[in-house]
Amino acid sequence: MTLRFSTAFAVLPVCCSALTPLAAADDTSPLHVAALDPVVITPTLSSRTVDASLSSVTVIDEQQLRRQQPVEFTDVLRGQPGIDVTGNGSFGKATSVFIRGTGSSSSLLLLNGVRLRSATAGNPSWQFLPASLISRVEVVRGPRGSLYGADAMGGVVQVFTDRTADGAFVEAGAGTFNTRHLAAGASGESEGTRYTLGVDRFDTDGTELRENSGDRGYDNTSGVINLTHRFDNDAELGVFAFRAEGTTEFEGSTPAQERTTDYALQAAGVHGGVWVSDNWLSKLQISDARDESEGYTDGNRSNFFNTRSRAASWQNFLLFGDHELVIGGDFLRDSVESSTVYDEDERDNSAGFAQLLLNFGAFDIQASGRYDDNEAFGGETTGGLAVGYKVTPHHRVRASYATAFRAPSFNELYYPGFGNPELEAEKSKSLELGVRGQWQTWFWDLALYETNVDDLIGTADIGFGLGSYNVDEARIRGAELTSGLEWNQWRLAAAASIEDPRDRDTGNVLQRRAKRSLRLDADRQLGDVSLGGTLVLKSDRYNDAENEEPLPGFGTLDLRADWRFAPRWSARLAVKNVLDKSYATSTNYAGWDYLNAGRFTMLNLRYELQ
């Protein structure tokens, strides 16, 4: 039992689950310790390699994040398999993330296991996460409602902030659009206590969001702390806290109008785990998350929306040889304080779930079920079944079926003149078939899927304005092909996606979804210099549900370089959108396109102390 614990502790971020037992299914195979088949916890809550998780998973680790030099967090997600990112311009502007064609509210965002989202809007505030404080990202494509409950219909994006490397750093940078960046951090371990500290400041004048308008700026000041202590009996206790705050400017009803939003994104939690017996691990996490905004028009406060989510999660892992049973329960309370008066400003959700992970040599079975009881829309039962078979030492086939649901937001339920308290939760059924080839230095993965969504929540004219209702149905079919290679100082990655997201009532393509996507990453280490680039291609899309407002496809090329010019010193240069491509992924209700930033250059100087 100690060996299983130590292995998990070594390969996983401490904050996410150092105590989670590592699957015995593939421990003896050298293929599964390769960097291209990392251990993940998001798909099953328990430690599994990507191959053994029987899921479609993308991992962006600490080294990749450093190489890619993302300016915004969504730079990491853009063009990844099955993911489409749209927004109202660059630098802290409203952003949506669609996973496998489902809505942005159907993409669950977790920070160290804590759910982040606005309870009123229903969407996570992706645009406010600082990229420099993130150490790892796990993206699971496909429903995970039976483990995470509401909103995990399209998939789950989990962000970790606990750095694995010991040492400290200070970084300063500057770039076009009068952009400035400062960051510092430290991480290490002493007498069983692991710590990570980080602070970040980003400030830019921004760019035009529409033609012939002024630049719209953005600033973000953020910090994170992780502390985890491992006791002699292998018990663990930890705390973490994160906060990002600042101001973002955006377009008003006229170019001369000044509109800004002061925002804050915050999460904090306490987590612990203890081995009750040799084969029973019990874990508990208690957390508090907040999404707050205050809007101003021409300097006068016009609105505020503050949402808070308090949660508790209890998980138990029972080991039976090569098999594992996970049993747990969740409690979530959402509350709202706003300048808008809602008929209801608080709701509770209680849930219980179980998951069985079975291994019979080359054959794996995963079965899960969950029941959620929500005081706003009643009870929902979700489940999942996945089977996998290792055809050869290098190839595994998998098949899965799962259900999920998306909870209506406070706006959809209660916003005056718009909300409908009789709304049902969206419900989905998904089928996936996949095959993966895994070698020591390269892999490929092919997945085919279909998702059907019932009671899709839509917006329509209800006679005296726009309102929410349950009518629409959607069917989403797609295919994803991913591959990666590490060889002779090269690291290459490719991701291609094809999807057909349709409104079954009208036959139209769901709005703002691109049907084809390609991302290519290439990096080469040349002694103390690293060179790389990312190419993202997106097909056309429609801004509206009626498919009358097309937005053309586009391609962007990013180039990067990292030079360790002296001991402990490095310089990093990133040129985003090298070809200065003008493109938009969304259109304003008045008919003009939200423009994204053109060519952007950023130079950072970094000092590291080991």
Rosetta blueprint (number, residue, H / E / L):
1 M L
2 T H
3 L H
4 R H
5 F H
6 S H
7 T H
8 A H
9 F H
10 A H
11 V H
12 L L
13 P L
14 V H
15 C H
16 C H
17 S H
18 A L
19 L L
20 T L
21 P L
22 L E
23 A L
24 A L
25 A L
26 D L
27 D L
28 T L
29 S L
30 P H
31 L H
32 H H
33 V H
34 A L
35 A L
36 L L
37 D L
38 P L
39 V E
40 V E
41 I L
42 T L
43 P L
44 T L
45 L L
46 S L
47 S E
48 R E
49 T E
50 V L
51 D L
52 A L
53 S L
54 L L
55 S L
56 S E
57 V E
58 T E
59 V E
60 I E
61 D L
62 E H
63 Q H
64 Q H
65 L H
66 R H
67 R H
68 Q H
69 Q L
70 P L
71 V L
72 E L
73 F L
74 T H
75 D H
76 V H
77 L H
78 R L
79 G L
80 Q L
81 P L
82 G L
83 I E
84 D E
85 V E
86 T E
87 G E
88 N L
89 G L
90 S L
91 F L
92 G L
93 K L
94 A L
95 T E
96 S E
97 V E
98 F E
99 I E
100 R L
101 G L
102 T L
103 G L
104 S H
105 S H
106 S H
107 S E
108 L E
109 L E
110 L E
111 L E
112 N L
113 G L
114 V E
115 R E
116 L L
117 R L
118 S L
119 A L
120 T L
121 A L
122 G L
123 N L
124 P L
125 S L
126 W H
127 Q H
128 F H
129 L L
130 P L
131 A H
132 S H
133 L H
134 I L
135 S L
136 R E
137 V E
138 E E
139 V E
140 V E
141 R E
142 G L
143 P L
144 R L
145 G H
146 S H
147 L H
148 Y H
149 G L
150 A L
151 D L
152 A L
153 M L
154 G L
155 G E
156 V E
157 V E
158 Q E
159 V E
160 F E
161 T L
162 D L
163 R L
164 T L
165 A L
166 D L
167 G E
168 A E
169 F E
170 V E
171 E E
172 A E
173 G E
174 A E
175 G E
176 T L
177 F L
178 N L
179 T E
180 R E
181 H E
182 L E
183 A E
184 A E
185 G E
186 A E
187 S E
188 G E
189 E E
190 S E
191 E L
192 G L
193 T E
194 R E
195 Y E
196 T E
197 L E
198 G E
199 V E
200 D E
201 R E
202 F E
203 D E
204 T E
205 D E
206 G E
207 T E
208 E E
209 L L
210 R L
211 E L
212 N L
213 S L
214 G L
215 D E
216 R E
217 G E
218 Y E
219 D E
220 N E
221 T E
222 S E
223 G E
224 V E
225 I E
226 N E
227 L E
228 T E
229 H E
230 R E
231 F L
232 D L
233 N L
234 D L
235 A L
236 E E
237 L E
238 G E
239 V E
240 F E
241 A E
242 F E
243 R E
244 A E
245 E E
246 G E
247 T E
248 T E
249 E E
250 F E
251 E E
252 G L
253 S L
254 T L
255 P L
256 A L
257 Q L
258 E E
259 R E
260 T E
261 T E
262 D E
263 Y E
264 A E
265 L E
266 Q E
267 A E
268 A E
269 G E
270 V E
271 H E
272 G E
273 G E
274 V E
275 W E
276 V E
277 S E
278 D L
279 N L
280 W E
281 L E
282 S E
283 K E
284 L E
285 Q E
286 I E
287 S E
288 D E
289 A E
290 R E
291 D E
292 E E
293 S E
294 E E
295 G E
296 Y E
297 T E
298 D L
299 G L
300 N E
301 R E
302 S E
303 N E
304 F E
305 F E
306 N E
307 T E
308 R E
309 S E
310 R E
311 A E
312 A E
313 S E
314 W E
315 Q E
316 N E
317 F E
318 L E
319 L E
320 F E
321 G L
322 D L
323 H E
324 E E
325 L E
326 V E
327 I E
328 G E
329 G E
330 D E
331 F E
332 L E
333 R E
334 D E
335 S E
336 V E
337 E E
338 S E
339 S L
340 T L
341 V L
342 Y L
343 D L
344 E L
345 D L
346 E E
347 R E
348 D E
349 N E
350 S E
351 A E
352 G E
353 F E
354 A E
355 Q E
356 L E
357 L E
358 L E
359 N E
360 F E
361 G L
362 A L
363 F E
364 D E
365 I E
366 Q E
367 A E
368 S E
369 G E
370 R E
371 Y E
372 D E
373 D E
374 N E
375 E L
376 A L
377 F L
378 G E
379 G E
380 E E
381 T E
382 T E
383 G E
384 G E
385 L E
386 A E
387 V E
388 G E
389 Y E
390 K E
391 V E
392 T E
393 P L
394 H L
395 H E
396 R E
397 V E
398 R E
399 A E
400 S E
401 Y E
402 A E
403 T E
404 A E
405 F E
406 R E
407 A L
408 P L
409 S L
410 F H
411 N H
412 E H
413 L H
414 Y H
415 Y L
416 P L
417 G L
418 F L
419 G L
420 N L
421 P L
422 E L
423 L L
424 E L
425 A L
426 E E
427 K E
428 S E
429 K E
430 S E
431 L E
432 E E
433 L E
434 G E
435 V E
436 R E
437 G E
438 Q E
439 W L
440 Q L
441 T L
442 W E
443 F E
444 W E
445 D E
446 L E
447 A E
448 L E
449 Y E
450 E E
451 T E
452 N E
453 V E
454 D E
455 D E
456 L E
457 I E
458 G E
459 T E
460 A E
461 D E
462 I L
463 G L
464 F L
465 G L
466 L E
467 G E
468 S E
469 Y E
470 N E
471 V E
472 D E
473 E E
474 A E
475 R E
476 I E
477 R E
478 G E
479 A E
480 E E
481 L E
482 T E
483 S E
484 G E
485 L E
486 E E
487 W E
488 N L
489 Q L
490 W E
491 R E
492 L E
493 A E
494 A E
495 A E
496 A E
497 S E
498 I E
499 E E
500 D E
501 P E
502 R E
503 D E
504 R L
505 D L
506 T L
507 G L
508 N L
509 V E
510 L L
511 Q L
512 R L
513 R L
514 A L
515 K L
516 R E
517 S E
518 L E
519 R E
520 L E
521 D E
522 A E
523 D E
524 R E
525 Q E
526 L E
527 G L
528 D L
529 V E
530 S E
531 L E
532 G E
533 G E
534 T E
535 L E
536 V E
537 L E
538 K E
539 S L
540 D L
541 R E
542 Y E
543 N L
544 D L
545 A L
546 E L
547 N L
548 E L
549 E L
550 P E
551 L E
552 P L
553 G L
554 F E
555 G E
556 T E
557 L E
558 D E
559 L E
560 R E
561 A E
562 D E
563 W E
564 R E
565 F E
566 A E
567 P L
568 R L
569 W E
570 S E
571 A E
572 R E
573 L E
574 A E
575 V E
576 K E
577 N L
578 V L
579 L L
580 D L
581 K L
582 S L
583 Y L
584 A L
585 T L
586 S L
587 T E
588 N L
589 Y L
590 A L
591 G L
592 W L
593 D E
594 Y L
595 L L
596 N L
597 A L
598 G L
599 R L
600 F E
601 T E
602 M E
603 L E
604 N E
605 L E
606 R E
607 Y E
608 E E
609 L E
610 Q L
